[in-house]
Amino acid sequence: MIALLRPALVFLGGFTLILGLAVPLAFTALAQLVFPHQANGSLIERNARVVGSELLAQGFEGPGYFHPRASNAGQGYDGGASGATNLGPTSAALLEAVTGRLEGRRGVAADAATASGSGLDPHISPENAMAQIPRIAAARGLTPQRVLGLMEQHIEGRTFGVLGEARVNVLKLNLALDGAR
């Protein structure tokens, strides 16, 4: 019996060390070497202080900021509670939530009324951003053309030229707005 058990335990221990420790450490080291910014969370710093990540939405309220997509991640934009609502297209609760977001607004982009799958999508569509320009320009005392120019500078194209749609990173754009005084 021990003759059969010993090789099994040796393989279990060996593969645990290789696949559970060596391979993850090797991939972590490779990521740190090749993509250090992304491997460390794509953090954005201002004045030696982390203000957010390019990859995660955060709540911006107030009339002087671009607002992100709605979030169903916990109480706001909680990365620990990321996830979709799992409400289907026939759900009364989903219809009520979308209708509430559209209240008093016409002709808005779809992403202005819906949450992303994770609830933490850091991007909005250029159409959504454009619809917010008059409010932001008035609140900041800037011309709509100035805000539009900043927004256009922050449009990111499709990934690899074919994946996804054009988008605007809300955190980066709001930081640019803060610097445009």
C-alpha angles and dihedrals in degrees: 000000000000089000088061097039098049097063090045092053092045090052091045092051093043096049091044090056094043101041098028100042116008099045096046091047091049092051091046091051091047092049091049090050099044103028108019096159094051094040089057095052101273089268121188117215130196121184091354090304127111109239099176147303129280087226103053130059121231130192118267116184131175131069095270097065137069108250120226127226117288115274132217092184105120116287097351121315100354111162090199091060099044117152147102124271093239089222112150128223091264094051115124090206091055091048090050092050094049092044090051091053091050095049110135093359129104132191096013125159116264093246090059089065103034135061122232121250093260096033087231104082106145094202137079128190119263087243091057091048092048092054090056096051099090092053093047095045091051093046094048098038091240127132115257087238091059092051090045090052091053091047092050090051089057099050109121116205128223116302108262086356094283112052122088127339135289111285145176123227105228097205094050092046094049091049089052089050090052089052093049097076 
